[in-house]
């Protein structure tokens, strides 16, 4: 489906920020720019701004991932909150 409508839809919507949720979305959008693992890609989140923000998939299964990667809640969550507020305000 994406081959038929994706480009036209994005051209119409012109999103300010695309959340790349999980490995598949990151691979699709970033291609060779994605790192070797989802964790590495999310850790390099600043490399993909301002268009993309890679995130882990929200799942009860990622609780352990969040505990192993406390930088996510310290760095990325506040950025996402502020960026979302900026987008909504504009």
N, C-alpha and C positions, 0 to 999 in steps of 0.2 A: 504494500500500500504506500509506503513512504516514497517510493520512486515516482508515484503518480501525483501526489499532492503536497509533499513536505516542502519543497522549495517555494511553491506558490504561497502556501500558508505562512511560512516564515517571512516571506517578502511583504505580505500583507500586514502581519502582526508586528513585525520589527521588534522583537523582544529586547529589552535592555539587559536582561540576565537570564541565562538558561541554566537550570539546575540539572547537573548530570548525576542522577541518582543510581548508583551501583555500577558494577563493572561493565555491563553491556552498554549502557548509555554512554559511559566514558569512552569505550572503544569506538562506538559509532561516531561520536562527535569529534573526538580527538585524534583518532587514527594512530599514526606513528608517534604523535606527541604524548600519548598516554604512557605512563611509566610501566614497569614490569608487573606491578601489583596494584590493586585498588588502593591499598594503604599508601603506597608511594605516590600515586596520582593525587589522592586527597591531601597528602602532606605537602605537595607542590602546588597547592591551590592558587597561590598568587601568580603562578606562571600562566594561568588560563584566564585571568581577569582582563578586561572587564566583561567579556562576553559570556564566559562559562564559570561555573562553580561546581567542582566535583564533590560529591557527598557519598557517604556509605549508604547502602540500602537500609531504610528504616524497618527494622524487624526486631522481634523479641530476641532473635538469635545474635544480634550485634551487641548485646549488653557486654559481653566479654571484650569485644573489640573496643568499645568505648572506655572500658576500664584500662585496657592496655595502651590507649592513645588519649590521655587526658588533654593533650593540646587541642583536640578537636573542639571540646566544649569551651576551652579558654580562648582560642583564637578564632575559630570559624563561626561558631554560633553567634557571638556578638557582632562579627562582621555581617553575617547574613541578616540579623535583626536590623542593623543600622541601614544596610543597603536596601532592604525591603521597605523600610520606612521612607527612605529617600525616593524610591520609585513610586510609592503610593502618594507621596506628597507632590510629585511633579505632574 
